[in-house]
Amino acid sequence: SLPAKLINGGIAGLIGVTCVFPIDLAKTRLQNQQNGQRMYTSMSDCLIKTIRSEGYFGMYRGAAVNLTLVTPEKAIKLAANDFFRHHLSKDGKKLTLLREMLAGCGAGTCQVIVTTPMEMLKIQLQDAGRIAAQKKLMAAQAQLSSSSVVGAAEPAVETRTTAMQITRELLRSKGITGLYKGLGATLLRDVPFSIVYFPLFANLNKLGQKDPNVKAPFYVSFLSGCVAGSTAAVAVNPCDVIKTRLQSLQRGVNEDTYSGILDCTKKIWQKEGPMAFLKGAYCRALVIAPLFGIAQVVYFIGIAEFLLDMLPKHRA
């Protein structure tokens, strides 16, 4: 049932995000740093420096936004894919690869309604620590170089903003479109991701089914979700880098700003080289693999069906 699908998708998203959010934070910070202003050399270096400067919970900056909106986002994505697969099938016959890709395309298009504002807010909160650390480092260097000057300025203290403050400011200054900045880049990432992910998952999952009418074991669904998710994540990583850069409202010192997808692509290619489009790719694979593995296990086990079935019995 649709309610069960929505609940399953939501539970899957909550569990997955809680497990992998620190890696996602590292991905965002690695993707946003530009040549000449590098704060981190790797995922582990980013996480260690984040803990040292912001504490353990610094790795979960922006998690509240994700946990709030990931339920409708994952629910829409998984339910929409099922919906399109059902309507594209002919008399219950096996879907062709093209139809599976079309179903994935439809799912990816539907999910951006929630994904774009969620990513927009999450990125601001995730990257704020990097920008603050960069400013403190530059202020400390300036203070050191002018140590002979009496009364040198102290490094600025970061003023933390919340998702609600960012939302109110965007709505006040730009209206609802402010929350949908980077919509085109989000579509450019999520539609190809779903086109690759859903058919690949469905076919890998079928390999573990002994009978077409019986669900595959949970470990097969988990491994299929991991493999399909990481493959699709790496495939669309260049689009994710562009999306992250376009949605970042605050920039570090001497960092480029971008007017659109083409301008961003051109500047990254010219100033940072083609390898810059793979920034954070392994982080993204590490995030997406367990996230979608967990999502598919929860979704296919059908926790919601069990809970919904128990409700009438409990009332009785």
N, C-alpha and C positions, 0 to 999 in steps of 0.2 A: 504494500500500500504506500501511497505517497507520504503520509505522516511518518511511517516507519523509515522510509528512505531518507527523509529530512533529519530525523533523529539520529539514525546511523551515521549519516554524513557529519552531523554536528559533533557527536561523541568522538568520531575518528579524528576530526580536526583538532579538538581540544587536547586529546592525548598526544597526538603527533607534535603539535606546536610546543607544548610544555617540554617535550623531550629534546627538541632540536633547536630551540630559539637562540641560544648563545652562538651556535654556528652560523645562523642566519644573520645575526648582528655583525659577526666578523666578515661575512660576505659583503654586506652593505658598506662597511668601512673600507674594505680592500678595493671594492669597485669604485668608490668615490675619490680615493686619494689619487692625485695626479703627479706626474713626474716633477721632481724638484721639491715636492712637499710630502714626501713619503714618511708616514709615522710608523707603519708596520711592514714587516718583511714577509710575514706568513700568517696563517690562521692562528697557530699556537702563540706566536709573538703578540698578535692583536689581543687574544683572550687574556694572556698573562699581564699585559700592560693595562688592559681594562680593569682587571681585578685589583691591580696595585693602585690605580688612580681613582677608581669609582666604586671599589668594593665588589663583593660577589654579586649583589643584585644589580650592579651596573651592566652585567651581561644580559639582563632581562629588561632593559629600557625599551619601551615600545611594546612589551609583551601584552599589556592590558588591552591595547587596541586590537592586537592580533587575536587574542583569546575571545574578545567580544564579537569580532566580525568574522572569525574563521568558521564559526558554526553555519551561518547562512551561506558563506562562500563555498565551503566544501559540500554542503547540502545541495546547493544549486548545481554545482559542477557534476556531482555523481548522479543526482536525480535527472538532470537534463540529458546526460549521456544515455541513461536508461530509456528516457522518453523518446529521444530521437532514434535510438536503436530499435525500439518497439515499432515506431511508425515507419521506419525505413525497411523493415523486414517484410517479406512477401509470404503471407500465409504461414508464418512461423519458420520459414526456411532459413538456412544459414546465410548470414550477411556476407556480401562480397567485401573485399578489402576497401574498395572505393566508398561503399556505403558506411563501413565502419569509420573511415576517415571523415566522412560528412557528419556523422553523429558526433564525433570528437570536436569537429569544427563548431557545431551548434552549441555544445557544452562550453567550449572555451569562450564563445561570444557572449553567452548568457552570464557567465560568472563575473565578467568585468564590471557589472553593475555594482558589485560589492568589492571586488578586488582592487579597483583603482583608488577609491578613497581610503581603503584599509592600508594599501601600500604607501600612499601619499603621506598619511599621518605617521605610520611606523618608521618610514625612512627619516623623517625629521628628528624623531626621538632617538633613533639608533645612531645617527651620524653626529648628533649634538656633542657627544663626548669626544669624538675625534677632533672636531673643530676647536672645542675648548682646550684640549690637550695641546693642539698645535699653537694656539695663541699664548698659552702659558709658557711653552718652550721658547717661543720667539721673544716673549717679554723677559724671561729669565736670561736669555742670551744678550738682549739689549742692556739689561741691568748689569750683567757681568762686564760688558764692554765699556760701560760708563760708571764703573764702580768708584771711580775717583770723584764723581759728582755727588755732592751732599744732597740727601733727600731724594734719591732715585726712586721712581715709581715702583710699587709692588705689583706683581702679576695680578691681572684681573681675576676675580672669582666668578665662576660660571653661574649664571642665573638660569635655573631649570624651568622649562615650560612644560605644560601638560598638553595632552591631546585635545582637551576641551578648549584650552586657550588658543591653540593653533586653529582649531575648527571655527571658533567664533571670529577670529581675525580674518580667516579666509572668506567666510560667509559675508562678513561686513565689507571687506574690500573688493571681493571679486564675485560674490554670489556663489551659487551652487557649482558653477564651472571651476571655481578655485579648488574644490575637492577632486575634480576630475582632470587636473593637469596631468599630462602624460597618458591620456586615454588611448591615443593612437599607438603609442609605444607599448602599452599594456596589451592591446589587441594583437600587436605584432609579435608579442611574446607568447601570450596565452593560447591563441588560436593554433599556431603551429605546434605548441607543446601538446595540446589535447589531440591534435591530428596524429601525432607520433605516439603519445602515451596510451590512449584507450585501445586502439587496434593491437598494439604490441602486447599490452597487458592481457587482453582477451585471448589472444592466440597462445601466449605463454601459459596462461592459466588452464587452457584446454588440454595442454600436454599432460597435466597432472590429474585429469579426470578419467577414471576408469570407465565411467558410464556417462554419456551426454546428459542424462537426466538427473545425475547426482553431482552435488557441489564438490569441487576439488578440496583436498585437505587444507586446513588453515595455513600450514607452512608453505604450501605451493602458492596460495594467494599472496602470502607475505613476500616470498622471494620474487614472484612475478611483479608485484607492485614495486619492489626495490629496483629490480633490473630495468623495468620499463620507465620508472620515474627518473632514475639517474641518467639513462640514455637520452630521454627527452630533455632533461634539464641541461645537459652539456650541449645538446644540439641547438638550443635556443639561447644559450648564455650571452652571445653578442647583443641580442635584443634586450636581455635583462640588464646589461651594463648601460645601454642607452636609456632605458626606462628609469633606472636608478639615478643617473646623472640629471635627466630632465625633471624628475620629481623633487630633487633636492633644492630647497628654497635658500638655504644658507651655504655659503662657500668659504673655504679656507683662504688664507692670504695668497694672492696671486693665482688663484685657480680660475679656470675659464668658466664663462656662462654660455648657455646655448639657447638659440631661438627656436629650434625644432629638431626633428629626427635627422634630417639631412645635414644640418649645421653641426649637430653633435657628432654624427658619424664621421664627417669630414675632419673636424678638429681632433678627434681621438686618433684617427688614422694618420694624420699629418704630424701631430705632436708626440704621440705615444707609441705609434706603430701598431701593426695588425694584432700583435699578441695581447694588446691591452683589452681587446674584446673577449679574451678568455679570463680576465681577472675574476677571481672568486669562483671559477668554474668547479673546482674540486669541493669548495665549501657548499656550493649549490647542490652538487651531486650528493654530498653527505647529508644535506638538509632534506632533499626531496626523496631520496631512497627510503629511509625509515618512515618519513611522513606519509608517503603513499602506500608503503608496505603495511603500516598500522591501519591506515584508512581502509584499505581493501579488506584486511582481516575483519575489522569491526563491521564493515558494510556487508561482507559476504556471510559472516557468522549470523548476523541479524539480531544484535542485542535488542534493538527496538521492538522487534516482533515478540521477543520473549517478554519484555516489559509491558507491551500493550496487551498481550494475551493474559498476563497476570492480573491486570486491573479489574476485569469483571469478576474473576475468582475471589480477589481480595474484597471487593464490595459485597459479594455473596456471603 
